[in-house]
């Protein structure tokens, strides 16, 4: 965008009365488009940054105002959450929608406050949070349904803001109404860090590149936290005269932008915490600021929907000119004190550079340590998985051995039963054989006795016949003739 001034409004931005105010917005990764949500007609709309005209048809799916919107890393999908407690996933090209979450019965006190995409592509995650105190996470895949991949209960509090960590795809930050920002591991649900902003509520959060430093706004101040140890890196940034509504970190991590109810946008040096240039005035409270993906443009939106683009490079030049003018004015009345002051300025600049380098080195070290921790967690998870598989196999082996033992016992019982049956049958047959043998013996004795009787009778008959034959009164014996 070519502009001789630091700010440029979009006069041809086609906001008609039915559109109404903007509640949330997000850049596309290519920096050429952005999306707005929260319009009076419950729509979500995509805009061309160059022409300030709407890109394609509006997205309608919510039955109440849309409160949150986010764009995926590839720019192919949009997620929205609304006052109707619905989470909708939109395909940008086809404008089709998939319902990820909806209440069975619409409750007056349930709504989705924030949505976010992860910075990773495999797997790509999308999350939501709201008044029920639960962070829901889904894996984006062709066959995905409305069942969350993970549900992380934060507590009986409203979770107003969520944001995934750059460089840490499995971590998500959540700001809640108990004045705390918590960091969770989405894979196991464990809390890894907590930041307390008491006594003020957190109004906005943003991460530095690498995900090691967190920026959050509370009341009129901006805090920068070290994720590792939970300490504040520098003193709170102050200058706004009314509560801050929104903050954003430039893609290179050099600047912080903030928008406030004091109707200004301010740009800050992320290392020194110094304000850059003068506040940028707006006509209404600023509810949204965001750097373009290339870091050259700052988009701001007011509560009434006025959209302004700011040339960040212009502010950098203006800051340098202001500093140079101050040095030149000091040199006009050069003195020992002026020299000392100049030396102090140079020392501060060198100190700032050293701090920036130290911060960059520290960030790289943190990223290396985080990678090592991630590898260690994966190794522990793999070891735990292998241990679980080993334990499961041991259980299966023990179960199999028990089943084999039970089968052996049953076989032994069957064999014993069969053996008893055979023995019983053998004893029964043996008894029968003895009875038969006894009967045979008895029959043989009886037959022998009858044989002896018959033999005796025959002998007696023969004798009688012989005696009769010797008698003189012999009469031949006729067995057929009766006597």
TORVO-795812 format. One record per residue (C-alpha): residue number from 1; y, x, z. Coordinates in nm, 4 decimals. Layout:
BEGIN
  timar        py        px        pz
    NUM         Y         X         Z
...
//
This chain:
BEGIN
  timar        py        px        pz
      1    0.0000    0.0000    0.0000
      2    0.3375    0.1481   -0.1032
      3    0.6170    0.0663    0.1367
      4    0.9469    0.2387    0.2259
      5    0.9491    0.0730    0.5681
      6    0.6986    0.0865    0.8509
      7    0.6349   -0.2895    0.8404
      8    0.5637   -0.5319    0.5614
      9    0.4952   -0.9001    0.6168
     10    0.2873   -1.1043    0.3774
     11    0.5283   -1.3754    0.2603
     12    0.2815   -1.5170    0.0112
     13    0.0100   -1.5497    0.2720
     14   -0.0910   -1.9109    0.1997
     15   -0.0756   -2.0521    0.5514
     16   -0.0365   -2.4278    0.5306
     17    0.0127   -2.6444    0.8412
     18   -0.3507   -2.7474    0.8532
     19   -0.4578   -2.3841    0.8792
     20   -0.2813   -2.3325    1.2089
     21   -0.2972   -2.0197    1.4282
     22   -0.5468   -1.7354    1.4031
     23   -0.7723   -1.6681    1.7032
     24   -0.9723   -1.3764    1.5636
     25   -0.9786   -1.1443    1.2613
     26   -1.1689   -0.8460    1.1234
     27   -1.1453   -0.5950    0.8376
     28   -1.4134   -0.5551    0.5741
     29   -1.5562   -0.1994    0.5528
     30   -1.3880   -0.1363    0.2164
     31   -1.0450   -0.2081    0.3686
     32   -0.9553   -0.4373    0.0796
     33   -1.0248   -0.7675    0.2540
     34   -1.0068   -0.9158    0.5993
     35   -1.1341   -1.2372    0.7538
     36   -0.9560   -1.4790    0.9863
     37   -1.0968   -1.7477    1.2151
     38   -0.9717   -2.0056    1.4613
     39   -0.7773   -2.2179    1.2185
     40   -0.6871   -2.5745    1.3018
     41   -0.9458   -2.7080    1.0552
     42   -1.2249   -2.4974    1.2220
     43   -1.2576   -2.2852    0.9089
     44   -1.3165   -1.9146    0.8554
     45   -1.1307   -1.7600    0.5607
     46   -1.1502   -1.4322    0.3678
     47   -0.8286   -1.2791    0.2292
     48   -0.7514   -1.0160   -0.0315
     49   -0.5255   -0.7562    0.1311
     50   -0.3515   -0.6586   -0.1929
     51   -0.2692   -1.0057   -0.3232
     52   -0.2572   -1.1847    0.0145
     53   -0.4531   -1.4652   -0.1485
     54   -0.7694   -1.6301   -0.0221
     55   -1.0890   -1.4723   -0.1574
     56   -1.3369   -1.7461   -0.2433
     57   -1.3859   -2.0746   -0.0661
     58   -1.3431   -2.1211    0.3066
     59   -1.6416   -2.1233    0.5411
     60   -1.6983   -2.4519    0.7232
     61   -1.9757   -2.4870    0.9813
     62   -1.8199   -2.5215    1.3235
     63   -1.7267   -2.8588    1.4704
     64   -1.4717   -2.7038    1.7073
     65   -1.2275   -2.4113    1.6779
     66   -1.3804   -2.0758    1.5863
     67   -1.3049   -1.8253    1.8616
     68   -1.4619   -1.5031    1.7306
     69   -1.5500   -1.3359    1.4008
     70   -1.7014   -1.0018    1.2947
     71   -1.8015   -0.8368    0.9653
     72   -2.1257   -0.6438    0.9151
     73   -2.1365   -0.2712    0.8454
     74   -2.2177   -0.3315    0.4774
     75   -1.9647   -0.6144    0.4443
     76   -2.2338   -0.8521    0.3206
     77   -2.2410   -1.0812    0.6235
     78   -2.0021   -1.2457    0.8671
     79   -2.0844   -1.3816    1.2111
     80   -1.8743   -1.6457    1.3839
     81   -1.8808   -1.8002    1.7295
     82   -1.6975   -2.1099    1.8370
     83   -1.5845   -2.3521    2.1007
     84   -1.8846   -2.5647    1.9956
     85   -2.1207   -2.3024    2.1494
     86   -2.2590   -2.2172    1.8046
     87   -2.3276   -1.8763    1.6489
     88   -2.3346   -1.8815    1.2677
     89   -2.4390   -1.6004    1.0322
     90   -2.2792   -1.6226    0.6863
     91   -2.3767   -1.4569    0.3597
     92   -2.0480   -1.3458    0.2039
     93   -2.1661   -1.3590   -0.1580
     94   -2.3406   -1.6976   -0.1509
     95   -2.1371   -1.8525    0.1348
     96   -2.4655   -1.9795    0.2830
     97   -2.5011   -2.0067    0.6596
     98   -2.7799   -1.9580    0.9124
     99   -2.7577   -2.1045    1.2637
    100   -2.8480   -1.8394    1.5218
    101   -2.7567   -2.0304    1.8356
    102   -2.6575   -2.3829    1.9281
    103   -2.6729   -2.5906    2.2448
    104   -2.9287   -2.8692    2.2644
    105   -2.6614   -3.0901    2.4163
    106   -2.2940   -3.0070    2.3716
    107   -2.1479   -2.9166    2.7102
    108   -1.7746   -2.9113    2.7724
    109   -1.7890   -2.5800    2.9576
    110   -2.0029   -2.3877    2.7061
    111   -1.8502   -2.1812    2.4275
    112   -1.8973   -1.8533    2.2413
    113   -1.6203   -1.6077    2.3266
    114   -1.7180   -1.2969    2.1285
    115   -1.9465   -1.1770    1.8480
    116   -2.0250   -0.8279    1.7191
    117   -2.2321   -0.6317    1.4671
    118   -2.3971   -0.2992    1.5458
    119   -2.2943    0.0162    1.3598
    120   -2.6536    0.0907    1.2557
    121   -2.8239   -0.0303    0.9397
    122   -3.1846   -0.0016    1.0563
    123   -3.2199   -0.2194    1.2419
    124   -2.8905   -0.4032    1.2054
    125   -2.8119   -0.6065    1.5146
    126   -2.5756   -0.8955    1.5762
    127   -2.4785   -1.0201    1.9206
    128   -2.2861   -1.2962    2.0946
    129   -2.1515   -1.3683    2.4424
    130   -1.9836   -1.6596    2.6092
    131   -1.9353   -1.8755    2.9127
    132   -2.3027   -1.8814    3.0145
    133   -2.2969   -1.5115    3.1102
    134   -2.5711   -1.4086    2.8658
    135   -2.5547   -1.1534    2.5821
    136   -2.7853   -1.2574    2.2981
    137   -2.8962   -1.0026    2.0378
    138   -3.0677   -1.0736    1.7054
    139   -3.2239   -0.8403    1.4487
    140   -3.0974   -0.9163    1.0990
    141   -3.3929   -0.9501    0.8624
    142   -3.4957   -1.1874    0.5828
    143   -3.7392   -1.3860    0.7982
    144   -3.5212   -1.3956    1.1121
    145   -3.4879   -1.7206    1.3055
    146   -3.2709   -1.8451    1.5902
    147   -3.4848   -1.6791    1.8584
    148   -3.2920   -1.3804    2.0019
    149   -3.4506   -1.0371    1.9886
    150   -3.3097   -0.9755    2.3359
    151   -3.1246   -1.1822    2.5961
    152   -2.9316   -0.9821    2.8557
    153   -2.8123   -1.1790    3.1598
    154   -2.4842   -1.0365    3.2896
    155   -2.4393   -1.2862    3.5718
    156   -2.2830   -1.6182    3.6569
    157   -1.9585   -1.5125    3.4897
    158   -1.7849   -1.5528    3.1552
    159   -1.8494   -1.2602    2.9201
    160   -1.5296   -1.2656    2.7174
    161   -1.5717   -0.9567    2.4955
    162   -1.8586   -0.7535    2.3519
    163   -1.8636   -0.4504    2.1231
    164   -2.1401   -0.2155    2.0112
    165   -2.0872    0.1567    2.0630
    166   -2.0246    0.3748    1.7542
    167   -2.2983    0.6367    1.7320
    168   -2.5083    0.4536    1.9904
    169   -2.6623    0.1565    1.8079
    170   -2.8689    0.0498    2.1075
    171   -2.5718    0.0213    2.3473
    172   -2.3236   -0.2610    2.3854
    173   -2.0153   -0.2997    2.6054
    174   -1.9351   -0.6314    2.7714
    175   -1.6106   -0.7313    2.9426
    176   -1.6322   -1.0192    3.1893
    177   -1.4150   -1.2294    3.4157
    178   -1.5116   -1.0279    3.7247
    179   -1.2691   -0.7555    3.6028
    180   -1.5462   -0.5204    3.4903
    181   -1.6687   -0.3665    3.1669
    182   -2.0424   -0.2963    3.1618
    183   -2.2484   -0.0976    2.9120
    184   -2.6053   -0.2131    2.8465
    185   -2.9025   -0.0732    2.6570
    186   -2.9970   -0.3649    2.4327
    187   -3.3599   -0.2522    2.4007
    188   -3.4447   -0.2626    2.7707
    189   -3.1462   -0.4548    2.9114
    190   -3.0632   -0.1819    3.1627
    191   -2.7012   -0.1242    3.2653
    192   -2.5891    0.2339    3.2004
    193   -2.2186    0.2306    3.2946
    194   -1.9550    0.0178    3.4690
    195   -1.5740    0.0327    3.4544
    196   -1.3584   -0.1579    3.7031
    197   -1.0085   -0.2744    3.6027
    198   -0.9267   -0.4636    3.9237
    199   -0.7032   -0.6394    3.9987
    200   -0.6401   -0.7382    3.6342
    201   -0.8746   -0.9032    3.3853
    202   -0.9821   -0.7090    3.0771
    203   -0.8077   -0.8564    2.7735
    204   -0.9408   -0.6257    2.5005
    205   -1.1789   -0.3326    2.4469
    206   -1.2204   -0.0678    2.1749
    207   -1.4314    0.2463    2.1377
    208   -1.3350    0.5892    2.0122
    209   -1.5490    0.7272    1.7261
    210   -1.8700    0.8599    1.8769
    211   -1.8722    0.6021    2.1540
    212   -1.7936    0.8454    2.4376
    213   -1.4482    0.7102    2.5286
    214   -1.3608    0.3490    2.5971
    215   -1.0167    0.1915    2.5664
    216   -0.9450   -0.1326    2.7450
    217   -0.6306   -0.3279    2.8212
    218   -0.5622   -0.5084    3.1463
    219   -0.2315   -0.6737    3.2274
    220    0.0437   -0.4393    3.0942
    221   -0.1581   -0.1152    3.0914
    222   -0.4100    0.0615    2.8690
    223   -0.6961    0.2598    3.0231
    224   -0.9066    0.5328    2.8619
    225   -1.2442    0.5890    3.0286
    226   -1.5124    0.8541    3.0024
    227   -1.8391    0.6731    2.9352
    228   -2.0477    0.9481    3.0920
    229   -1.8966    0.9662    3.4376
    230   -1.6832    0.6511    3.4492
    231   -1.3599    0.8419    3.5177
    232   -1.0195    0.7848    3.3585
    233   -0.9415    1.0604    3.1087
    234   -0.5616    1.0314    3.1348
    235   -0.3160    0.8182    3.3278
    236   -0.2862    0.4556    3.2126
    237   -0.0623    0.4023    2.9102
    238    0.2360    0.1900    3.0076
    239    0.5377    0.0557    2.8229
    240    0.4697   -0.3088    2.7446
    241    0.6752   -0.5519    2.9491
    242    0.4276   -0.8411    2.9322
    243    0.0435   -0.8607    2.9303
    244   -0.1380   -0.6833    2.6475
    245   -0.3590   -0.9082    2.4319
    246   -0.5282   -0.6646    2.1946
    247   -0.6011   -0.2935    2.1382
    248   -0.7498   -0.0907    1.8523
    249   -0.8458    0.2762    1.8002
    250   -0.7866    0.4483    1.4655
    251   -1.1006    0.5559    1.2736
    252   -1.0211    0.9233    1.3360
    253   -0.9620    0.8626    1.7078
    254   -0.6030    0.9969    1.6962
    255   -0.4129    0.6780    1.7727
    256   -0.4310    0.3646    1.9833
    257   -0.2504    0.0466    1.8797
    258   -0.1679   -0.2364    2.1183
    259   -0.0243   -0.5863    2.0799
    260    0.1360   -0.7812    2.3618
    261    0.2958   -1.1039    2.4745
    262    0.6233   -0.9083    2.4723
    263    0.6181   -0.9621    2.0927
    264    0.5706   -0.5949    2.0069
    265    0.3077   -0.3634    1.8645
    266    0.3035   -0.0090    1.9982
    267    0.1327    0.3025    1.8676
    268    0.0097    0.5688    2.1110
    269   -0.1082    0.9284    2.0859
    270   -0.4700    0.9042    2.2026
    271   -0.4706    1.2568    2.3497
    272   -0.1378    1.2753    2.5301
    273   -0.0908    0.9041    2.5921
    274    0.2661    0.9252    2.4588
    275    0.4121    0.6337    2.2642
    276    0.4791    0.7102    1.8974
    277    0.8110    0.5875    1.7620
    278    0.9771    0.2657    1.8668
    279    0.7935   -0.0617    1.9392
    280    0.7386   -0.2722    1.6268
    281    0.8987   -0.6138    1.6903
    282    0.7321   -0.9436    1.5992
    283    0.8501   -1.3027    1.6192
    284    0.5744   -1.4144    1.8548
    285    0.3037   -1.2856    2.0890
    286    0.0698   -1.0453    1.9102
    287   -0.2937   -1.1574    1.9468
    288   -0.4690   -0.9152    1.7113
    289   -0.4241   -0.5567    1.5895
    290   -0.6672   -0.3494    1.3862
    291   -0.6566   -0.0266    1.1881
    292   -0.7836   -0.0344    0.8321
    293   -1.1058    0.1657    0.7750
    294   -0.9037    0.4551    0.6256
    295   -0.6646    0.4531    0.9227
    296   -0.3520    0.4316    0.7052
    297   -0.2659    0.0670    0.7659
    298   -0.2313   -0.1339    1.0848
    299   -0.2832   -0.5093    1.0614
    300   -0.1198   -0.7323    1.3233
    301   -0.1368   -1.1098    1.3678
    302    0.0814   -1.3224    1.5934
    303   -0.0148   -1.6313    1.7881
    304    0.1368   -1.8544    1.5196
    305   -0.0528   -1.6759    1.2432
    306    0.2139   -1.4456    1.0986
    307    0.0440   -1.1396    0.9478
    308    0.2126   -0.7995    0.9215
    309    0.0968   -0.4679    0.7759
    310    0.2286   -0.1420    0.9194
    311    0.2241    0.1933    0.7387
    312    0.0818    0.4352    0.9961
    313    0.1804    0.7399    0.7882
    314    0.5435    0.6295    0.8042
    315    0.5266    0.6227    1.1839
    316    0.3759    0.9717    1.1871
    317    0.6619    1.1030    0.9715
    318    0.9179    0.9176    1.1807
    319    0.7720    1.0704    1.4964
    320    0.7959    1.4176    1.3423
    321    1.1539    1.3573    1.2294
    322    1.2516    1.2350    1.5738
    323    1.1015    1.5436    1.7283
    324    1.2730    1.7705    1.4712
    325    1.6098    1.6015    1.5261
    326    1.5727    1.6558    1.8980
    327    1.4981    2.0251    1.8461
    328    1.7921    2.0714    1.6039
    329    2.0339    1.8949    1.8362
    330    1.9200    2.1233    2.1137
    331    1.9711    2.4335    1.8990
    332    2.3352    2.3436    1.8299
    333    2.4214    2.4317    2.1883
    334    2.1542    2.6934    2.2280
    335    2.1379    2.8507    2.5699
    336    1.8860    3.0020    2.8025
    337    1.8072    2.6573    2.9367
    338    1.7687    2.5218    2.5834
    339    1.5341    2.8049    2.4994
    340    1.3286    2.7230    2.8053
    341    1.3214    2.3581    2.7094
    342    1.2154    2.4498    2.3561
    343    0.9437    2.6708    2.4986
    344    0.8322    2.3820    2.7171
    345    0.8138    2.1597    2.4092
    346    0.6086    2.4183    2.2239
    347    0.3859    2.4660    2.5264
    348    0.3292    2.0927    2.5466
    349    0.2462    2.0809    2.1771
    350    0.0020    2.3693    2.2100
    351   -0.1425    2.2080    2.5211
    352   -0.1806    1.8836    2.3287
    353   -0.3601    2.0665    2.0474
    354   -0.5847    2.2458    2.2938
    355   -0.6610    1.9163    2.4657
    356   -0.7432    1.7586    2.1318
    357   -0.9745    2.0461    2.0434
    358   -1.1285    2.0354    2.3895
    359   -1.1731    1.6606    2.3567
    360   -1.3358    1.7044    2.0151
    361   -1.5678    1.9722    2.1518
    362   -1.6461    1.7578    2.4546
    363   -1.7148    1.4608    2.2301
    364   -1.9538    1.6660    2.0176
    365   -2.1234    1.7903    2.3327
    366   -2.1558    1.4362    2.4614
    367   -2.3001    1.3235    2.1295
    368   -2.5495    1.6100    2.1369
    369   -2.6453    1.5283    2.4954
    370   -2.6729    1.1609    2.4118
    371   -2.8963    1.2461    2.1164
    372   -3.1100    1.4584    2.3474
    373   -3.1243    1.1745    2.5984
    374   -3.2122    0.9307    2.3224
    375   -3.4915    1.1598    2.2022
    376   -3.6125    1.1936    2.5607
    377   -3.6049    0.8156    2.6027
    378   -3.8006    0.7742    2.2819
    379   -4.0509    1.0369    2.3966
    380   -4.0820    0.8605    2.7324
    381   -4.1246    0.5300    2.5529
    382   -4.3931    0.6819    2.3279
    383   -4.5635    0.8414    2.6273
    384   -4.5469    0.5106    2.8106
    385   -4.6902    0.3378    2.5043
    386   -4.9753    0.5891    2.4789
    387   -5.0415    0.5584    2.8515
    388   -5.0455    0.1834    2.8145
    389   -5.2849    0.2054    2.5203
    390   -5.5078    0.4456    2.7140
    391   -5.5044    0.2164    3.0155
    392   -5.5773   -0.0802    2.7900
    393   -5.8667    0.1061    2.6258
    394   -6.0031    0.2001    2.9677
    395   -5.9829   -0.1621    3.0717
    396   -6.1539   -0.2683    2.7505
    397   -6.4239   -0.0020    2.8029
    398   -6.4753   -0.1139    3.1627
    399   -6.4931   -0.4743    3.0468
    400   -6.7421   -0.3772    2.7752
    401   -6.9525   -0.1857    3.0274
    402   -6.9489   -0.4858    3.2578
    403   -7.0530   -0.7103    2.9694
    404   -7.3336   -0.4675    2.8741
    405   -7.4450   -0.4493    3.2388
    406   -7.4420   -0.8268    3.2585
    407   -7.6479   -0.8487    2.9387
    408   -7.8948   -0.5929    3.0776
    409   -7.9253   -0.7915    3.3998
    410   -7.9839   -1.1088    3.2048
    411   -8.2447   -0.9323    2.9877
    412   -8.4182   -0.7981    3.2978
    413   -8.4164   -1.1434    3.4516
    414   -8.5598   -1.2903    3.1324
    415   -8.8251   -1.0144    3.1157
    416   -8.9198   -1.0742    3.4804
    417   -8.9361   -1.4480    3.4211
    418   -9.1535   -1.3908    3.1138
    419   -9.3738   -1.1485    3.3067
    420   -9.4154   -1.4026    3.5864
    421   -9.5069   -1.6667    3.3324
    422   -9.7623   -1.4355    3.1689
    423   -9.9082   -1.3449    3.5079
    424   -9.9277   -1.7100    3.6038
    425  -10.0982   -1.7955    3.2746
    426  -10.3368   -1.5009    3.3170
    427  -10.4234   -1.6130    3.6701
    428  -10.4762   -1.9665    3.5461
    429  -10.7031   -1.8467    3.2650
    430  -10.8915   -1.6181    3.4999
    431  -10.9585   -1.9122    3.7334
    432  -11.0771   -2.1165    3.4400
    433  -11.3045   -1.8303    3.3300
    434  -11.4527   -1.8099    3.6793
    435  -11.5131   -2.1842    3.6830
    436  -11.6759   -2.1661    3.3421
    437  -11.8893   -1.8719    3.4497
    438  -11.9874   -2.0558    3.7664
    439  -12.0656   -2.3646    3.5668
    440  -12.2737   -2.1557    3.3305
    441  -12.4616   -1.9998    3.6219
    442  -12.5233   -2.3388    3.7818
    443  -12.6337   -2.4805    3.4490
    444  -12.8722   -2.1888    3.3946
    445  -13.0322   -2.2326    3.7409
    446  -13.0784   -2.6026    3.6875
    447  -13.2329   -2.5452    3.3474
    448  -13.4611   -2.2775    3.4895
    449  -13.5712   -2.5122    3.7650
    450  -13.6425   -2.7881    3.5132
    451  -13.8266   -2.5366    3.2986
    452  -14.0415   -2.4410    3.5973
    453  -14.1126   -2.8091    3.6724
    454  -14.2076   -2.8726    3.3127
    455  -14.4172   -2.5596    3.3103
    456  -14.5894   -2.6691    3.6283
    457  -14.6523   -3.0150    3.4868
    458  -14.7973   -2.8623    3.1729
    459  -15.0250   -2.6396    3.3716
    460  -15.1363   -2.9330    3.5802
    461  -15.2029   -3.1346    3.2702
    462  -15.3969   -2.8569    3.1069
    463  -15.6051   -2.8178    3.4137
    464  -15.6702   -3.1852    3.4320
    465  -15.7675   -3.1890    3.0669
    466  -16.0066   -2.9085    3.1180
    467  -16.1676   -3.0806    3.4121
    468  -16.1986   -3.3992    3.2231
    469  -16.3542   -3.2251    2.9281
    470  -16.6248   -3.0897    3.1455
    471  -16.7037   -3.4298    3.2819
    472  -17.0022   -3.6194    3.1415
    473  -16.8015   -3.9274    3.1184
    474  -16.5498   -3.7692    2.8850
    475  -16.3216   -3.9893    2.7033
    476  -16.0950   -3.8257    2.4441
    477  -15.7302   -3.8530    2.5496
    478  -15.5145   -4.0659    2.3320
    479  -15.1570   -4.0334    2.4335
    480  -15.0646   -4.3417    2.2334
    481  -15.2946   -4.5676    2.4121
    482  -15.1789   -4.7063    2.7377
    483  -15.3938   -4.6637    3.0468
//
